[in-house]
Amino acid sequence: MENRLKPATAGAIEDLRNANVKTIMATGDNVLTAVAVAKNCKLIDENSNVFIGDLIKAGNIDILQWTC
């Protein structure tokens, strides 16, 4: 299986970047798939930091833990 970008996606992201609009991707997809898609549409490059959020149970409270 492979996630492919829609034909206009990379160009739309480039237009946003040229307009100084900060663009992020939030997904529930597999982390490796998400990173591959982000690289493919040039949302990130090899030197980009990728932040991954994970819900951790602390008793009866869910805490969002970020890793980079």
Backbone as ProteinMPNN parsed JSONL, in Angstrom:
{"seq_chain_A": "MENRLKPATAGAIEDLRNANVKTIMATGDNVLTAVAVAKNCKLIDENSNVFIGDLIKAGNIDILQWTC", "coords_chain_A": {"N_chain_A": [[0.836, -1.183, 0.0], [0.364, 2.274, -0.62], [0.533, 5.673, 0.159], [-0.447, 8.244, -1.793], [0.108, 11.57, -2.913], [-2.388, 13.999, -3.745], [-2.597, 15.43, -6.991], [-2.456, 18.307, -6.85], [-1.469, 18.924, -4.349], [1.326, 19.343, -3.49], [1.923, 21.713, -4.88], [0.023, 23.45, -3.762], [0.891, 23.579, -1.104], [3.372, 24.746, -1.511], [2.53, 27.237, -2.494], [1.29, 28.253, -0.178], [3.523, 28.425, 1.512], [5.036, 30.339, 0.103], [3.397, 32.49, 0.539], [3.918, 33.05, 3.099], [2.5, 31.564, 5.006], [2.256, 29.599, 7.77], [2.486, 26.188, 7.666], [1.235, 23.152, 8.805], [1.085, 19.616, 9.489], [-1.321, 17.522, 10.731], [-2.05, 14.351, 11.789], [-3.548, 11.135, 12.157], [-2.352, 9.03, 11.16], [0.059, 6.373, 10.585], [3.242, 7.04, 11.959], [5.617, 6.842, 10.406], [4.569, 6.758, 7.819], [3.318, 9.258, 7.715], [5.55, 10.982, 7.931], [6.897, 10.3, 5.573], [5.031, 11.168, 3.64], [4.985, 13.905, 4.248], [7.62, 14.608, 3.583], [7.533, 14.058, 0.863], [5.813, 16.018, -0.17], [7.27, 18.177, 0.352], [6.915, 19.448, 2.783], [8.468, 19.033, 4.94], [12.047, 18.567, 5.395], [15.134, 16.685, 5.31], [16.419, 17.753, 7.534], [14.498, 18.682, 9.24], [12.657, 19.115, 12.29], [10.502, 16.784, 13.765], [7.587, 16.569, 15.514], [6.042, 14.397, 17.722], [3.046, 13.447, 19.082], [1.676, 11.825, 21.934], [-0.812, 10.154, 23.772], [-0.774, 9.736, 27.2], [-1.716, 7.801, 29.932], [-2.415, 8.974, 33.134], [-3.307, 7.989, 35.91], [-6.632, 8.78, 36.116], [-6.492, 10.644, 34.165], [-5.729, 11.889, 30.948], [-2.694, 12.673, 29.468], [-0.991, 14.698, 27.192], [1.896, 13.873, 25.621], [4.781, 15.105, 24.16], [7.241, 14.265, 21.769], [10.343, 14.701, 20.08]], "CA_chain_A": [[0.0, 0.0, 0.0], [1.137, 3.511, -0.712], [-0.24, 6.913, 0.204], [0.019, 9.179, -2.82], [-0.439, 12.92, -2.83], [-3.221, 14.462, -4.85], [-1.715, 16.203, -7.886], [-2.322, 19.73, -6.513], [-1.046, 19.118, -2.959], [2.66, 19.945, -3.358], [1.836, 23.095, -5.35], [-0.741, 24.236, -2.784], [1.772, 23.803, 0.048], [4.372, 25.727, -1.946], [1.848, 28.54, -2.532], [1.136, 28.694, 1.212], [4.856, 28.803, 1.998], [5.388, 31.598, -0.559], [2.557, 33.534, 1.126], [4.311, 33.111, 4.513], [1.513, 30.897, 5.846], [2.857, 28.446, 8.426], [1.708, 25.004, 7.328], [1.551, 21.97, 9.597], [0.282, 18.445, 9.187], [-1.76, 16.757, 11.893], [-2.626, 13.123, 11.255], [-3.599, 9.955, 13.005], [-1.73, 7.97, 10.369], [1.319, 5.84, 11.075], [4.259, 8.092, 11.99], [6.53, 6.719, 9.261], [3.815, 7.152, 6.627], [3.135, 10.707, 7.78], [6.836, 11.618, 7.626], [7.159, 10.086, 4.15], [4.143, 12.067, 2.892], [5.461, 15.278, 4.483], [8.832, 14.796, 2.767], [7.152, 14.009, -0.545], [5.21, 17.293, -0.573], [8.243, 19.197, 0.764], [6.508, 20.12, 4.005], [9.677, 18.921, 5.756], [13.207, 18.01, 4.713], [15.939, 15.785, 6.15], [16.879, 18.454, 8.739], [13.346, 19.186, 9.982], [12.223, 18.458, 13.521], [9.159, 16.231, 13.699], [7.054, 16.405, 16.864], [5.074, 13.307, 17.773], [2.258, 13.498, 20.31], [1.155, 10.539, 22.387], [-1.599, 10.277, 24.995], [-0.289, 8.902, 28.298], [-2.639, 7.745, 31.06], [-1.882, 9.28, 34.462], [-4.503, 7.763, 36.723], [-7.82, 8.932, 35.272], [-6.249, 11.815, 33.318], [-4.891, 11.706, 29.765], [-1.712, 13.742, 29.305], [-0.361, 14.671, 25.882], [3.358, 13.916, 25.728], [5.421, 15.387, 22.88], [8.639, 13.887, 21.557], [10.874, 15.27, 18.857]], "C_chain_A": [[0.881, 1.247, 0.0], [0.188, 4.697, -0.655], [0.359, 7.867, -0.816], [-0.652, 10.532, -2.616], [-1.386, 13.17, -3.996], [-2.35, 15.371, -5.703], [-1.473, 17.653, -7.457], [-1.702, 19.973, -5.136], [0.293, 19.83, -2.826], [2.639, 21.406, -3.792], [1.085, 23.985, -4.374], [0.113, 24.548, -1.56], [2.849, 24.824, -0.307], [3.761, 27.127, -2.002], [1.674, 29.099, -1.119], [2.471, 29.18, 1.779], [5.278, 30.144, 1.403], [4.58, 32.774, -0.008], [2.845, 33.703, 2.618], [3.242, 32.582, 5.458], [2.171, 29.655, 6.439], [1.938, 27.239, 8.21], [2.181, 23.832, 8.179], [0.69, 20.81, 9.115], [-0.039, 17.764, 10.511], [-2.481, 15.527, 11.354], [-2.65, 12.033, 12.306], [-2.976, 8.762, 12.304], [-0.475, 7.454, 11.061], [2.394, 6.906, 10.946], [5.169, 8.021, 10.764], [5.838, 7.106, 7.959], [3.658, 8.658, 6.586], [4.42, 11.442, 7.423], [7.155, 11.464, 6.136], [6.303, 11.015, 3.294], [4.611, 13.51, 3.041], [6.722, 15.576, 3.679], [8.472, 14.9, 1.293], [6.562, 15.331, -1.019], [6.051, 18.476, -0.103], [7.75, 20.051, 1.925], [7.66, 20.094, 5.002], [10.816, 18.427, 4.884], [13.993, 17.155, 5.716], [16.36, 16.428, 7.473], [15.736, 18.968, 9.615], [13.128, 18.408, 11.276], [10.787, 17.992, 13.332], [8.716, 15.982, 15.131], [5.948, 15.364, 16.829], [4.377, 13.361, 19.121], [1.71, 12.123, 20.646], [0.37, 10.765, 23.673], [-1.113, 9.253, 26.013], [-1.325, 8.957, 29.417], [-1.888, 8.034, 32.352], [-3.069, 9.184, 35.42], [-5.716, 7.843, 35.822], [-7.71, 10.15, 34.35], [-5.376, 11.4, 32.133], [-3.99, 12.916, 29.621], [-1.088, 13.593, 27.924], [1.147, 14.85, 26.077], [3.933, 14.082, 24.326], [6.848, 14.875, 22.869], [9.058, 14.461, 20.208], [11.903, 14.33, 18.296]], "O_chain_A": [[1.984, 1.259, 0.546], [-0.836, 4.719, -1.338], [1.525, 8.251, -0.717], [-1.81, 10.623, -2.208], [-1.211, 12.628, -5.087], [-1.448, 16.023, -5.178], [-0.382, 18.178, -7.68], [-1.434, 21.123, -4.786], [0.384, 20.831, -2.115], [3.265, 22.251, -3.151], [1.457, 25.142, -4.174], [0.064, 25.661, -1.037], [3.195, 25.673, 0.514], [4.402, 28.098, -1.601], [1.889, 30.29, -0.894], [2.537, 30.215, 2.44], [5.815, 30.995, 2.112], [5.023, 33.92, -0.078], [2.118, 34.405, 3.321], [3.087, 33.08, 6.572], [2.593, 28.762, 5.705], [0.753, 27.284, 8.541], [3.378, 23.555, 8.262], [-0.307, 21.005, 8.419], [0.853, 17.469, 11.306], [-3.411, 15.645, 10.557], [-1.844, 12.033, 13.236], [-3.056, 7.631, 12.782], [-0.007, 8.056, 12.029], [2.454, 7.604, 9.934], [5.456, 9.049, 10.152], [6.457, 7.718, 7.089], [3.844, 9.273, 5.536], [4.381, 12.428, 6.687], [7.634, 12.408, 5.509], [6.797, 11.589, 2.324], [4.631, 14.258, 2.064], [6.874, 16.677, 3.151], [9.027, 15.721, 0.563], [6.789, 15.727, -2.162], [5.611, 19.625, -0.15], [8.111, 21.221, 2.047], [7.815, 21.011, 5.809], [10.597, 17.931, 3.779], [13.544, 16.941, 6.842], [16.63, 15.716, 8.44], [15.983, 19.623, 10.628], [13.38, 17.205, 11.346], [9.955, 18.726, 12.798], [9.386, 15.268, 15.879], [5.033, 15.439, 16.009], [5.021, 13.325, 20.17], [1.33, 11.355, 19.762], [0.826, 11.483, 24.563], [-1.049, 8.057, 25.727], [-1.761, 10.04, 29.807], [-0.857, 7.422, 32.634], [-3.743, 10.176, 35.697], [-5.835, 7.073, 34.869], [-8.714, 10.628, 33.82], [-4.409, 10.656, 32.293], [-4.459, 14.053, 29.648], [-0.699, 12.494, 27.529], [1.602, 15.852, 26.627], [3.622, 13.31, 23.42], [7.579, 15.033, 23.846], [8.233, 14.673, 19.319], [12.491, 14.61, 17.251]]}, "name": "protein", "num_of_chains": 1, "seq": "MENRLKPATAGAIEDLRNANVKTIMATGDNVLTAVAVAKNCKLIDENSNVFIGDLIKAGNIDILQWTC"}
